Amino acid sequence: MTDVSMPSVAFHDADTCPGDRTASGLASWLALAAAPIFGAIALWSAFFGAQPDMLCAAMQGSSPISSMTLMYLMMSVFHFSPWLRLISSQRDRSR
């Protein structure tokens, strides 16, 4: 077997490189945007989107939620962690 190593990368201090601070701020906002966007898409697909799967719709007592709606709900839940970190940091600041 061969040993694979990653090259070392020098990170800049945010005070010396203002572009890093901007990129970090943009990444934070994008992380916060994911959960509400996926939640809105889940609602949209539940009410106006794809039809339930034909095999599942034929079953008695089937759910009106399509697999796409379920996928978007799960994606919204998985991307909720930045919101939890923001809420936690705000709560820590207020103490």
Sequence and secondary structure as in RCSB ss.txt:
>XXXX:A:sequence
MTDVSMPSVAFHDADTCPGDRTASGLASWLALAAAPIFGAIALWSAFFGAQPDMLCAAMQGSSPISSMTLMYLMM
SVFHFSPWLRLISSQRDRSR
>XXXX:A:secstr
             TTT HHHHHHHHHHHHHHHHHHHHHHHHHHHHHHTS    HHHHTSTT  S  HHHHHHHHH
HHHTTHHHHHHHHHHHHHH 
